[in-house]
Every structure is written in C-alpha cells, then in structure tokens.
Amino acid sequence: AARLRAEGLVVALMPDGWAPAMAGVDVVIGARAAVWAPCAGLRTIVVVDEHDESLQEERNPTWHARDVAIERARRMGAACVLISPSPSLTALEWAGDRLRRPSRLAERDGWPIVDVVDMDDVEPWITSMVSSRLIRQLRDTERRTVCVHNTPGRSRRLACRSCRTIAVCERCEAGVEEHDEGTLSCRRCGMERPKVCLQCGSGAMANLRPGIKRLREELAAAAGRAVVEVSAADDGEPPAAGVYVGTEAVLHRVRRADTVAFLDFDAELLAPRYRAAEQAMGLLVRAARLVGPRADGGRILVQTRLSRHPVIDAALHADPGRLAAVERLSRRSLGFPPYGALAGVSGAGATEWIAATGLAAATLADRTLVRAPSWPELADGLAGVPRPARSRLRVVVDPPRE
C-alpha cells in the first residue's frame, strides 16, 4: 500500500480503510478478506500469489479468495487476474487459453540455484539428516543458512531396510503409515496393504522421523557455530544468527538468507493430501524469494530420497509447468479437484448424515471425506438431507490439508 501511494495512487488498506473504499479510491488492497471489500467502480480484481494456502478461509463457512474473486468479477463484469510463480491446477483450468507466461529465460533467471541431495547415498543411512553438501553450506560463515524440517506428529515416514525405498501407496503415491502390526494404510485415499516393500518384497521397515531439537544440536556440531531454533509459536523477529532451523514458519520469520535447506523434503512430497505436490512447490517458491535469484547467489538445497519426483524435476528446470502437467493426469484419474468435488465432514452425527446423502465417502481417523463428480452435485447432495437431531457438524469444502 505504501509503494502504491508513493506512485501517486489513492489507496484504501483493508480492513481499516473500509469507508474510503466505499467512497471510491484507485486501489483497495488487503489480505484474503479484502476480496469482500467494497470498491466503487470496480474494474479489475488481482489475486497475488494465487497458490498461497493463506487465501483459503478454514472457518465456517469455508471459502477461497481466488474463487470469490472469480465469481465477483463475473457478476460485476470486471476483469480477474490471478498471479503466481506456480499456479494451482484449479487456476490453470479456469484460465484455459488465457494463460500468460514470461519467457523461459526470464522464468529461469528468476529462480535460485537448486541442488538436490539424494539421501539414499548418505551414510549413515536413516540416522543422519546432515549431508556433506549441507555441511559445506553450514560452515561457510559468509552465508546465512535456513534449515527447514516439518515433522507432523501424527504421521510416520517408513522406508524398506533392505533396498531403502520409501513406502508409498501404490494407487496415489502418498506416504503410508503403519497402524496395526503387518498393515500399512494411506491417509490420502484410504487404501490398505500388507507391510511389504513394493520394490523388493521385504517386510522390514525403518521409521524415519527425527525431531527439531535433536537436529539443532546436530546442525550446531556440523556448523561449528550457534544455531537458532525458530517456531510458529515464537514472538517477534528471531535473534541474528548464521544458521536457523525450524518448521516452515522459519521461512516467514527470517527476513533474509543465502541458502535454504529442506532437510527432509519427502515429508512434503508424501503428505497424505491430494494437493501435497502443489504445496511442496509453494514451499520452494517461498524459499526462492527468501534467497533471491541465481544471479545473486541464491541457493536452495533439497534433501530427498525421491530425486525423480515431479516437484523436484520442476524445481531443477525452473519450470512449474512440468508439475502441472503431471498433476493434471493424476487428478483426472483419481477424480480430485478441479476434476471432482471434495469436502471434509466431522463432528457428532457426521457418519449418519453422510450415509443418508448417498454420496461416495471414506472415513479416515476423525473425519469423513465426501466426494462427488462436480461441485453442484456435492452441494445438492449435502443440502438435500436434513441434519440429524443434536448433531454438531463441521463441513469444510475442498479442505486444504486433506
């Protein structure tokens, strides 16, 4: 808003600028709720970083700023522009032949250098997440390094002890976890199978999941200097340091870095949600902005056992379009959005209510995923059945973490 005002424009910054926006200004700007703001003489709606998860409201009723912007622009006869370095498949399908891309040279030059470390080649296997290439970055006192490691407490990362292959679902390729002795299950599509490696047939599995605190100590020993741990619960800007480690929150709390290292990127690639690949690419985009383009020495280090994954391929070629092509085929075959409709239902009475709708459903842990061929069919199916007495239901349309 300050930069636009410096250009001589009259700007209303939401939410405090509601009255000026109603009266009429050049630009109304704000976070996701600004998509509902008044704007006299509306001509264009611009959604910046359309891929960003923060544009989705998770409180009831759930909505996505991108979808509201598209519908509002349609009703007002205004233009709608979605901007992203890595557009979601939903945005690409909406845009169709209206997609505009920079030249390949400009797109490539905008990305930092991306280094991929195949952790299958790192010894000792399983126990260490500090590769030799990471150590070189940590010990370079001229560079500020940010280490990212997301470890969801409810999931497990399993790998075959014999051939070191990550255990994934044979249907949707999400990571699987062990619930009962001898059984592996997929949280994304619900498929279950025996605890057997799909690659070599071995039944011996290793659990890969170190914690942040242990990693901080290991990183400090490798770097020979202090390492600051950063979490989403911390207040204020973290203290100055040469090395930081934390969950993805560290990408938002540290203002500048020369290198961003993802210590276990497989946790993102194998997450039990259909948008895992898009969300993983979003993390790489955030890291790329933090370190800057390759011409300025920006570098991203990705440690993975899935070095041929489409997300890794797209990042190495600085071409998110490669990922979109693969995602399009996968989601069409599985009927996931935008080629199908999905909602998460939880709360007392959910199972009874969903059964009465006749919609396809799968119960996973404490919630039920409901699917339909299209959004109108999903909406009509849910709206056409009364809710059970004394029920307390929560319906999340297109849940971001499912």
Secondary structure, DSSP 8 states (H G I E B T S, - for coil): -HHHHHTT--EEETTTTHHHHHH--SEEE-SGGGGGS--TT--EEEEETTT-GGGEE-SSS-EEHHHHHHHHHHHHT-EEEEE-SS--HHHHHHHGGG-----HHHHHHHS-EEEEEEGGGSSSTTT----HHHHHHHT-TTS-EEEE----TT---EEETTT--B-B-TTT--BEEE-STTEEEETTT--EEES--TTT----EEE----HHHHHHHHHHHHTS-EEEE-TT--S-----SEEEESTTHHHH----SEEEETTTHHHHT-SSTTHHHHHHHHHHHHHHHH--GGGT-EEEEEES-TTSHHHHHHHTT-THHHHHHHHHHHHHHT-TTSSEEEEEEEETHHHHHHHHT-EEEEETTEEEEEESSHHHHHHHHHTS---TT-EEEEEES-TT-
